[in-house]
């Protein structure tokens, strides 16, 4: 009986083992799925203006500057959707921390992550002024002159030939809090010649022009003070994507702008996707669904981007679904062209003319707050990311 048992066992193994064709089909489908995912992520990065996603950070104690969080919350709602497009100058804001950590009031910022093609709009130096030490509280001076210089020659920064004045103003000696100085000229020169970035120098003088003791007027440094008070350069730029979008809109119709095409080959849809595309205008009961806006949540954690995106964790892009049957009512927000197309289709005057499509007719921008590869915090606005309403076009 033993040989029979062994034979039956072997037969069972032979029956349960996947065939070579099954394995080939399984791995082909798996490879195709990985290829589609890779291509999809590549396209999504293109939408967000990136070639590669920034490296995910094990941030732990690494926190975004409060200024960047406040700015994000001012211009965006909880889902990242822009509250008012006019609030932000340009479409990109970056914060840079000082790399010098000098004992003196000198600062150096690495601007290498800014593309040369970006338009520099405004650059600001943010310094946190500390309260004077108790022993110097009764200083006879009430104001001091704080000046910010661009260093032109490191060996001559203490003389006028080695530096260029960028900003200067009066600051109350007994005050405490953030002081902001405009340094746009310096950043523009650094962008045109990277080697000219020798940093910034800050001087504090009395109203009579005499050098003041740095113990009287102190600014927080990255070396000795909490990270929330670190010296910071804030840069407002425009990468040109908004201008390109407006140009395309001008070339499109008044009601629905033509979106930019992405420079990637189209991927073939699986059979299941093709079947669902044919039945997209029907609900679960088989009834035709009128054109309407439906939820479409984009979860950055599922995509694998939660390691570098600070906010939002995801957003509702919405999508448009439904039919545009004749006659088109005003509730379907049809264009004149869509109305004419619907009439031609209904009268069957021309072969091959389909009914109008249910598509977004109003689009909103979203904002992303994230860490880049150099651990700078970036706030970036992206146009046409949320379907605000749907119509027949």
C-alpha positions as CSV (number, residue, x, y, z in Angstrom):
1,X,0.0,0.0,0.0
2,X,2.9,2.3,0.7
3,X,3.8,2.9,-3.0
4,X,0.1,3.7,-3.7
5,X,0.1,6.3,-0.9
6,X,3.3,7.9,-2.3
7,X,1.8,7.8,-5.8
8,X,-1.4,9.5,-4.7
9,X,0.6,12.1,-2.7
10,X,2.7,12.8,-5.8
11,X,-0.4,13.1,-7.9
12,X,-1.8,15.6,-5.4
13,X,1.3,17.7,-5.5
14,X,1.3,17.6,-9.3
15,X,-2.3,18.7,-9.3
16,X,-1.9,21.5,-6.8
17,X,1.3,22.9,-8.4
18,X,0.6,26.0,-10.6
19,X,1.1,25.4,-14.3
20,X,3.9,27.2,-16.2
21,X,1.4,29.2,-18.1
22,X,-0.3,30.3,-14.9
23,X,3.0,31.4,-13.4
24,X,3.9,33.3,-16.6
25,X,0.6,35.1,-16.7
26,X,0.8,35.9,-12.9
27,X,4.2,37.4,-13.2
28,X,3.3,39.3,-16.4
29,X,0.2,40.8,-14.7
30,X,2.4,41.6,-11.6
31,X,5.1,43.3,-13.8
32,X,2.5,45.2,-15.7
33,X,0.9,46.4,-12.5
34,X,4.3,47.6,-11.1
35,X,5.0,49.3,-14.5
36,X,1.6,51.1,-14.4
37,X,2.2,52.2,-10.8
38,X,5.7,53.4,-11.6
39,X,4.4,55.3,-14.6
40,X,1.5,56.7,-12.6
41,X,3.8,58.0,-9.8
42,X,6.0,59.5,-12.5
43,X,3.1,61.4,-14.0
44,X,1.9,62.5,-10.6
45,X,5.4,63.9,-9.8
46,X,5.2,65.8,-13.2
47,X,1.9,67.4,-12.0
48,X,3.7,68.5,-8.8
49,X,6.7,69.8,-10.8
50,X,9.2,67.2,-9.5
51,X,11.5,64.7,-11.2
52,X,11.9,62.6,-8.0
53,X,10.2,62.8,-4.6
54,X,12.3,64.3,-1.8
55,X,13.8,61.7,0.5
56,X,11.5,60.7,3.4
57,X,12.8,62.2,6.6
58,X,12.9,60.6,10.0
59,X,12.0,64.0,11.3
60,X,11.4,63.3,15.0
61,X,12.4,66.6,16.5
62,X,12.5,68.3,13.0
63,X,9.6,70.7,12.9
64,X,8.6,73.2,10.2
65,X,9.1,76.9,11.2
66,X,6.0,78.4,12.8
67,X,6.0,81.1,10.2
68,X,5.6,78.5,7.4
69,X,2.8,76.8,9.3
70,X,1.0,80.1,9.9
71,X,1.4,81.1,6.2
72,X,0.0,77.8,5.1
73,X,-3.0,78.1,7.4
74,X,-3.6,81.6,6.2
75,X,-3.8,80.8,2.5
76,X,-5.2,77.2,2.6
77,X,-8.1,75.4,4.3
78,X,-7.8,72.1,6.2
79,X,-7.7,70.2,2.8
80,X,-5.0,72.4,1.4
81,X,-7.4,74.2,-1.0
82,X,-6.5,77.8,-1.6
83,X,-8.8,80.2,0.2
84,X,-8.0,83.3,-1.9
85,X,-5.6,83.1,-5.0
86,X,-4.5,86.7,-4.4
87,X,-3.1,86.1,-0.9
88,X,0.2,84.6,-2.1
89,X,2.7,86.4,-4.2
90,X,4.0,83.9,-6.8
91,X,3.4,80.2,-6.2
92,X,6.4,79.1,-4.1
93,X,7.7,80.0,-0.6
94,X,10.8,78.5,0.9
95,X,12.4,78.8,4.3
96,X,16.2,78.3,4.8
97,X,18.0,78.0,8.0
98,X,21.5,79.5,8.7
99,X,24.4,77.1,7.9
100,X,27.1,79.2,9.5
101,X,26.1,79.1,13.2
102,X,28.6,81.9,13.9
103,X,29.2,83.5,17.3
104,X,29.0,86.8,15.5
105,X,25.8,88.2,13.8
106,X,26.7,86.6,10.5
107,X,24.6,84.2,8.4
108,X,25.0,81.9,5.4
109,X,22.1,80.2,3.5
110,X,22.4,77.5,1.0
111,X,20.2,78.4,-2.0
112,X,21.1,75.5,-4.3
113,X,17.6,74.0,-4.3
114,X,16.2,77.0,-6.0
115,X,16.1,76.6,-9.8
116,X,17.7,79.3,-11.9
117,X,14.6,79.6,-14.0
118,X,12.5,80.7,-11.0
119,X,11.6,84.4,-10.7
120,X,12.8,85.9,-7.5
121,X,10.0,88.1,-6.1
122,X,10.9,88.8,-2.5
123,X,13.5,87.6,0.0
124,X,13.4,88.3,3.7
125,X,15.8,87.8,6.6
126,X,13.9,86.8,9.8
127,X,15.7,87.4,13.1
128,X,14.4,86.8,16.5
129,X,15.3,89.6,18.9
130,X,15.9,88.5,22.5
131,X,15.2,90.7,25.5
132,X,18.2,92.6,26.9
133,X,19.9,91.0,29.8
134,X,18.6,92.1,33.2
135,X,21.8,94.0,34.1
136,X,21.4,96.1,30.9
137,X,17.6,96.8,31.3
138,X,18.2,100.5,32.2
139,X,20.2,101.2,29.1
140,X,20.0,105.0,28.3
141,X,19.3,104.2,24.7
142,X,15.7,103.4,23.6
143,X,16.4,102.6,19.9
144,X,19.2,101.2,17.9
145,X,20.0,101.1,14.2
146,X,20.0,97.5,12.8
147,X,21.6,97.1,9.4
148,X,21.9,94.1,7.2
149,X,24.8,93.8,4.7
150,X,25.6,91.5,1.8
151,X,29.2,90.3,2.2
152,X,31.2,91.0,-1.0
153,X,34.6,90.1,0.3
154,X,35.1,87.9,3.4
155,X,38.5,89.5,4.1
156,X,37.1,93.0,4.1
157,X,33.7,92.6,5.6
158,X,34.5,95.1,8.4
159,X,35.1,97.9,5.9
160,X,32.7,99.5,3.5
161,X,34.4,98.1,0.4
162,X,33.7,94.5,1.5
163,X,30.0,94.8,2.1
164,X,26.8,96.2,0.5
165,X,23.9,97.7,2.6
166,X,20.7,95.9,1.9
167,X,18.3,97.1,4.7
168,X,18.5,99.3,7.8
169,X,16.0,100.5,10.3
170,X,15.4,101.5,13.9
171,X,14.5,98.8,16.4
172,X,13.4,99.4,20.0
173,X,16.1,98.1,22.3
174,X,13.7,96.7,25.0
175,X,11.5,94.9,22.5
176,X,11.4,91.1,21.9
177,X,10.2,89.2,18.9
178,X,10.7,88.7,15.2
179,X,12.4,91.4,13.1
180,X,12.1,91.1,9.3
181,X,14.5,92.7,6.8
182,X,14.2,92.7,3.0
183,X,17.3,91.2,1.2
184,X,15.9,90.6,-2.3
185,X,18.9,92.3,-4.0
186,X,21.4,89.9,-2.4
187,X,19.4,86.8,-3.3
188,X,19.0,87.8,-6.9
189,X,22.8,88.4,-7.2
190,X,23.4,85.0,-5.6
191,X,21.1,83.3,-8.1
192,X,22.9,84.9,-11.0
193,X,26.3,83.9,-9.6
194,X,26.3,81.1,-7.0
195,X,29.9,81.8,-6.0
196,X,29.0,85.3,-4.9
197,X,27.0,84.0,-1.9
198,X,29.4,84.8,1.0
199,X,26.6,85.4,3.4
200,X,25.1,88.3,5.4
201,X,26.4,90.5,8.1
202,X,24.3,92.3,10.7
203,X,25.5,95.4,12.6
204,X,23.9,97.2,15.6
205,X,24.7,100.8,16.2
206,X,23.4,103.7,18.3
207,X,21.6,106.6,16.7
208,X,24.9,108.4,16.8
209,X,26.5,105.7,14.7
210,X,28.6,104.1,17.5
211,X,28.9,100.3,17.7
212,X,26.7,98.8,20.4
213,X,27.6,96.0,22.8
214,X,26.0,92.8,21.4
215,X,24.9,92.0,25.0
216,X,22.6,95.0,24.8
217,X,20.9,93.9,21.5
218,X,20.9,90.2,21.1
219,X,19.5,88.0,18.3
220,X,18.8,84.3,18.7
221,X,21.2,81.9,16.9
222,X,20.8,78.4,15.8
223,X,23.6,77.3,18.1
224,X,22.4,78.4,21.5
225,X,18.6,78.9,21.2
226,X,15.5,76.9,20.5
227,X,14.9,75.8,16.9
228,X,11.7,77.9,16.8
229,X,13.8,81.1,17.1
230,X,16.5,80.2,14.5
231,X,17.6,82.8,12.0
232,X,15.7,82.2,8.7
233,X,15.7,83.3,5.1
234,X,12.2,83.3,3.5
235,X,12.1,83.4,-0.2
236,X,9.0,84.1,-2.4
237,X,9.4,82.9,-6.0
238,X,7.3,82.0,-9.1
239,X,8.4,79.0,-11.1
240,X,6.4,80.1,-14.2
241,X,3.8,77.2,-14.1
242,X,1.0,79.7,-13.3
243,X,1.9,81.9,-16.2
244,X,2.0,78.9,-18.5
245,X,-1.4,77.8,-17.2
246,X,-2.9,81.2,-17.8
247,X,-1.6,81.3,-21.3
248,X,-3.2,77.9,-22.1
249,X,-6.4,79.1,-20.6
250,X,-6.4,82.1,-22.9
251,X,-6.0,79.8,-25.9
252,X,-8.9,77.5,-24.6
253,X,-12.6,78.3,-24.4
254,X,-14.0,80.9,-21.9
255,X,-15.9,78.2,-20.0
256,X,-13.4,75.4,-19.9
257,X,-9.6,75.9,-20.2
258,X,-7.6,73.4,-22.1
259,X,-5.2,71.7,-19.7
260,X,-1.5,71.1,-20.5
261,X,-0.7,67.7,-21.9
262,X,1.9,65.6,-20.1
263,X,4.9,64.4,-22.0
264,X,4.4,60.7,-21.3
265,X,3.0,57.9,-23.6
266,X,-0.5,56.8,-22.9
267,X,-0.9,53.4,-21.1
268,X,-3.4,50.8,-22.4
269,X,-6.4,50.4,-20.1
270,X,-7.1,46.9,-18.7
271,X,-10.3,45.2,-19.9
272,X,-12.0,45.9,-16.6
273,X,-11.2,49.6,-16.8
274,X,-12.6,49.7,-20.4
275,X,-15.8,48.0,-19.3
276,X,-16.3,50.4,-16.4
277,X,-15.6,53.3,-18.8
278,X,-18.6,52.2,-21.0
279,X,-20.9,52.0,-18.0
280,X,-19.6,55.1,-16.2
281,X,-22.9,57.1,-16.7
282,X,-25.0,54.5,-14.9
283,X,-25.6,54.1,-11.2
284,X,-25.8,50.8,-9.3
285,X,-29.5,50.3,-10.2
286,X,-28.7,50.7,-13.9
287,X,-30.3,54.1,-14.2
288,X,-28.6,56.9,-16.1
289,X,-26.9,59.3,-13.7
290,X,-27.0,63.1,-14.5
291,X,-23.7,64.9,-14.7
292,X,-22.5,65.6,-11.1
293,X,-19.5,66.0,-8.9
294,X,-18.4,63.0,-6.8
295,X,-15.6,62.6,-4.2
296,X,-12.1,61.5,-5.2
297,X,-9.8,61.5,-2.2
298,X,-6.0,61.5,-2.9
299,X,-4.2,60.0,0.1
300,X,-0.5,60.9,0.2
301,X,0.2,58.1,2.7
302,X,-1.2,55.5,0.3
303,X,1.0,56.9,-2.5
304,X,4.0,56.7,-0.1
305,X,4.6,60.4,0.2
306,X,3.7,61.0,3.9
307,X,7.4,60.9,4.9
308,X,8.1,64.3,3.4
309,X,4.7,66.1,3.1
310,X,3.8,68.1,6.2
311,X,0.3,69.2,5.2
312,X,-2.2,68.2,4.0
313,X,-2.2,64.4,4.5
314,X,-4.4,64.2,1.4
315,X,-7.1,66.2,-0.4
316,X,-10.4,65.7,-2.2
317,X,-9.8,66.3,-5.8
318,X,-13.4,65.3,-6.8
319,X,-14.3,64.0,-10.2
320,X,-17.1,64.4,-12.6
321,X,-19.4,61.6,-13.6
322,X,-22.7,61.2,-15.4
323,X,-24.5,61.6,-18.6
324,X,-25.4,64.8,-20.6
325,X,-28.7,63.8,-22.3
326,X,-30.8,66.0,-24.6
327,X,-32.1,68.5,-23.8
328,X,-29.4,70.0,-21.6
329,X,-30.8,72.0,-18.7
330,X,-29.0,75.0,-17.2
331,X,-28.3,72.9,-14.1
332,X,-25.8,71.0,-16.2
333,X,-24.0,74.2,-16.8
334,X,-23.6,73.5,-20.6
335,X,-21.5,75.6,-22.9
336,X,-23.1,76.8,-26.2
337,X,-20.9,74.3,-28.0
338,X,-22.1,71.5,-25.9
339,X,-25.8,72.5,-26.5
340,X,-25.2,72.5,-30.3
341,X,-23.4,69.1,-30.1
342,X,-26.3,67.7,-28.0
343,X,-28.8,68.9,-30.6
344,X,-26.8,67.4,-33.5
345,X,-26.5,64.1,-31.6
346,X,-30.3,64.0,-30.8
347,X,-31.3,64.7,-34.4
348,X,-28.6,62.3,-35.8
349,X,-27.6,64.9,-38.4
350,X,-24.0,63.7,-38.5
351,X,-22.7,60.2,-37.9
352,X,-20.2,59.6,-35.0
353,X,-21.2,62.7,-33.0
354,X,-21.4,61.7,-29.3
355,X,-23.3,63.4,-26.5
356,X,-21.3,66.1,-24.6
357,X,-19.0,64.9,-21.8
358,X,-19.4,65.6,-18.0
359,X,-16.2,67.4,-17.1
360,X,-14.9,69.9,-14.5
361,X,-15.9,73.5,-15.5
362,X,-14.3,75.2,-12.4
363,X,-11.0,74.2,-10.9
364,X,-9.3,75.3,-7.7
365,X,-5.6,75.2,-6.6
366,X,-4.2,73.4,-3.6
367,X,-1.2,74.1,-1.5
368,X,1.5,71.6,-0.3
369,X,3.8,72.2,2.7
370,X,6.8,69.8,2.6
371,X,10.5,69.2,3.3
372,X,12.8,69.2,0.3
373,X,16.0,67.1,0.1
374,X,18.0,69.8,2.0
375,X,15.4,69.8,4.8
376,X,14.2,73.2,3.9
377,X,10.4,73.7,4.2
378,X,8.6,74.6,1.0
379,X,5.1,75.9,0.5
380,X,4.0,75.4,-3.1
381,X,0.7,76.2,-4.8
382,X,-0.6,74.1,-7.6
383,X,-3.3,75.3,-10.0
384,X,-6.2,73.2,-11.3
385,X,-6.0,70.4,-8.8
386,X,-9.6,70.3,-7.4
387,X,-12.8,70.1,-9.5
388,X,-14.9,72.9,-8.0
389,X,-18.0,72.1,-10.1
390,X,-19.0,69.9,-13.1
391,X,-20.8,70.7,-16.4
392,X,-21.6,69.3,-19.8
393,X,-19.0,70.3,-22.4
